[in-house]
Amino acid sequence: MLTSVCGFLNQLSDGDNSHYRLRPEESLGMKLEILPIDMSEVLILTRKEVESCLSMKKTIEAVKEAYIAFANNRVQMPPVMHLDVEKYNGEVDIKAGFVEDFGLIGTKIASGYYDNHKLGLPPGMAIIVLLDLKTSMPLAIMDGSYITAYRTGAAGAVAASVLARKDSKKVGIIGAGTQGRMQVLALREIFELEEIRVWDIEEEIGKRYATEMSELLGIDVRHTVDREEVVRGSDIVVTVTPSKKALVMESWIEEGMHINAIGADGPGKQELDPAIMKRADKVVVDSLNQSKNIGEME
C-alpha cells in the first residue's frame, strides 16, 4: 500500500519530486514556478518497521499524554470526516490534528471493510502522514494499521486504569476481531487478568480467538455463543463491533462493572442498551462534542 502511495506522490510531481504553483504575476500566461520538495527525505515506514519500534507499554504512556494535552486545551482537532460505503459494507474515516507543543500535524485515513475477511483481506487499513507544524513540509508517511490497533487498545487501558476496579481479573469481550485482541493485550499491562470470555457474530472467528489468545496469554480464554454469559460476572466488559443495534443489555450489568464501549465510532452505530447510560454512576468520553454526534450518546 505504501509503495502505491509513494508512486502516486511521484506522479503528482511528474516524477521529479517537485511541487508546482503559478506566480501571481504570470498566472494569465500559465507560467509555472517550481518549488522543489525533496521527497527522498520523507521517512517511509512499513508495517514491520512500525512494529519494530512500538510497544503496548509505550503506546499507553503516549495515549495518556495525549489525553492530558487534550484536557488542557493544547490540541487542535477538527471533527472526523466519515464516509459510508454501503455498497461494499465499508466506511472510511479521515482524522487530523496536532498538539501545540509537539511540532507535528498528523493526518490519518482509516477504513473498515467488514466483508474483507471473505476475500482474505484485513478488515481495516490505515495510512498516517506527518507534517511539520510550522511549514507543513511532509516528514513521514507510514502504515497506520498497527498504530491504530495499538492506540485504540491503549485508550481502553488508560480508561480502565482510572475507572475500573484495581483488582479486576475477568474480562468479557464482545467482538473477536483485531480490537478484541488489542484491548486485552493493553489491559494486561494494567491488570492481572485471569479469565477472558468472548463472543463474536461469526462463531468460528470467536473460537479461533479463544484458541489463539489462550496460547498467547497463558490464561483461560473461553468462547461462548451467549452474549449474556460473556457480560455477567465480568469486571471489565469491552465492546468492539460495528453494530448498529444494542448487543449488551442493561439487565446483564452488575454493580462495579466497567464498560469500555469502543465500537460505536461512526454515525448510527450502537452496542449498548440506552438504559445502561441512564443507570451508570459515571459516563466518561474523550471528546464530548464528538460523542454527541457519533457513538452511544448520539
N, C-alpha and C positions, 0 to 999 in steps of 0.2 A: 504493500500500500504506500509506504513512504517513498519507494522508488518512483511510483507513478506521480506522487505529489511533486517530487523534485523535477521530474520530466515536464510536468505541467508548468512549473515556475519557469523552467528554461524556455519553454515555448512562448510564454508571455513576454520574455525578454529577447525573443528572436535568437536564442541560443548563445548570446554573449554576456549573459548575466548583467544586463543594464536596464535602467528604467528611463522611460521617455516622457517628456512633458513639453507642451507648447510654451514658447516665450510669449509673454503678453503682447509685445510689440510686433510679433511676427505671426500671430495666430491666423490672420487672414491669408497669409501666404503659406500656411501649414508647414512652416519650418520647425524642426524639432531640436530641442536642446537635450543632449544626452547626459544624464546624471548617473555615473557608474555606481552600482551596488555589487560588491564582490560577494556573490552568494557562496563562494568557496569557503568563506569564513563563518558561514552559518553552521552551527552544530546540528548534525543529523543523528538522532538516536533511534535505534531499532528497539523492538520489544525486549530482546535479550540483553541489550545494553542497559535499558531502563531497569530490568530485573536485577542486574548485577550491582546496582548502586542504591537499591531501595529495600528497606526492611519495614516490617509492620511496626516495630517499636519506634523507628524514626518517623514514620508516617503519622502515628498517633500524636507524637510531640508537635509535628508541623501543623496538623489539623487543630490541635488545641491552641497553638499560637495564632492561627488564622481566625479562630472563633473569638479570641481575646481582642484581636485587632478590629474585627467587625463590631464587637460590642462597644469598643472605644471610638467608633466612627472614623477609623483610619482607612476604611475600604470604600472604593467606588465600584459599584456592581449593578449594572442595569438588569431589568427583568430578563428571564430566559426567553429566547426565541424558540418556539416549539412548532414543529411541522409534523402533522399526522400524514402517514402514507397508508391509508386504509386498504388500498388495493393489494398491498403486499404485507399486511399485518405488521407495519413498521412505524417508526417515529424517529425524528431527528431533532436534537436539541443543540442550540448554539449558545454558549455561555462565555462571558468575558468579564474581566475586572482587574483591579490592581489594589495593592496595599501601598499607601502613600510613601512609606519609607523603604520599600523593598527595591524600588527602581526598575520594576518589570511590569509589563502588561501581559496577561495570559488570556488566550482565547482557545476554546475547545469546541470541536464539532464531534458530537457523540450520537450514536444511533442505537436503537433497539429494534431488531427484526426478529419477531418471535416464532417464525416458521423456519428460520435459517438452519436449525438443527436437522431438519428433514433433508437439507441439501449438503449436510456435512460441514456447514459453516458456523462460525461463532455467532451467538445471538446478539452480541453487542460489539461495536468497534468505535474507536475514538482517535482523533489526531489533536495534538496540542501545539500551538505556535506561541513562542515567547518573543516579545518586542521590548526594545529599550524604552523605558518610560519617558525619557527626556527628548528622544529623537524619533521614536517609532521604528528605528532600524531593526530588521529581523535578527534575532540572536540564535534561535533554535527551533527546529521542527522535530517533533518526536511522536512515537507511538503513545497514544493516550489510554489505551485499553487497560493496561496493567496499572497505571497510576489511578485511573478511575476506580478500578476494583479495590485497590488498597485504600484510596482516600475515603470511599464510601464506607468500607469496613471500619476504618479508623474513626469516622464520625460517629458510628454506632457505639464504639468502645468509649469514646470521650463522653457521650451522653450517659451511658450506663455507669461510668466511673463516678459520676456525681449524683445520679438519680436512683440507681438500683441499690439493693441491699448489698453491703460489703461481703456478706457470706454467701452470695448467690453461687449455686453449683449446677442447677438444672436449667437447660435452655431448650425452648421449643422453637423450631424453625418452620415457617410457612413459606415454601418456595425453595427448591433444591438446586437452583442454578448457581452461577458464579458468586453472587452476593450471599447466597445461603452458606457458602463456604467461607467467604471473606469475613462475614460478620462473626463467625465462630472463631476464626483464626485471630481476629482482633480482640475478641472478648477474653480469650485465654491469656492474653498479655496482661489482663487486669484481674481476672478471677481464676480460682482453682476449680475448673469445670470437672464434673464427674459424669454427667449424663446429658445426651443430646437426643431429642426426638424430632423427627422431620416428616413433613407431608409435602407432596407435590401433586399437581393435577395430572402429571404423567407418572404413573406408578413405577415404571421401570427406571425413570430418572431418580425418583426417590430412593429406590432400592440401591442403585449404584452409588448414590450419595452416602448412604449408610455404610456400605462396604468400604468405600474409599476413605471416608473421614474417620471411621473406626480404626483403620490401619494407620492413618496419619497421626491421630491424636492419642491412640492407645487407651481410649475410654469407651464406654458403652454408647453407641450411636444406633438408634432404632428407627426404622421406617414404619409408618402406620398410614392406613387409608382413612383414618378418622381424625379430622382436624381438632375436634374437641379433646381427643386424647393427647394431642400434641400440646395444647394450651394448658389444660388443667394440671396443676401441680408444678408448673414451671416457675422458676424465679424470674427469668427473663424470657419474653416472647419477642421474636423477630419476624416481621412480615416483609417479604422481598419478592413480590409478584407484580405483574402489570394488570392486576384485576380491576374491573370496573364495577364490582359488586362486593358487598361485605363477605369476608371469609372467616373473621373472628367475631363471635357473638358475645354480647355483654354478659350473658348468664354464665359464661365459662370463666370469667375473670375472678380472681381471688385477691383478697386484701394483701397489700405489699408487693404485688406483681409489678414488674416494669415492662413496658412495651416499647420496642424500637420499631416504629412504623416507617419503613424505608421505601416501599414500592410505589406509593402514590405520588409520583413525581411529575405528573402531567395532568392537564385538564380532564375532568371526568373520571379519574382513577379513584378507587376506593378499596380499602382492605379491611377496615374496622366498622363494626356496627356503630352508628352515630351515638347510640346510648352510652358507649364507652367514654366518649369525650365528656358527656354530662356527669358521669359517675366519677371520673378520675379526680384525685386530690390535686394533681398538678399536671398541666399540659405545657410542654416546653417546645418551642420551634426555633430554628436557626434564623429565619427571616419572617417576621410577622406579615409584612406586605406581600411577600411571595406566597405564603401559606394561605392567605385569603383568596388567592386566585387559583391555586392548584393544591391538590392533596386532600387530606381528611377534613380540613376546615373549610374547604371550598363552599 
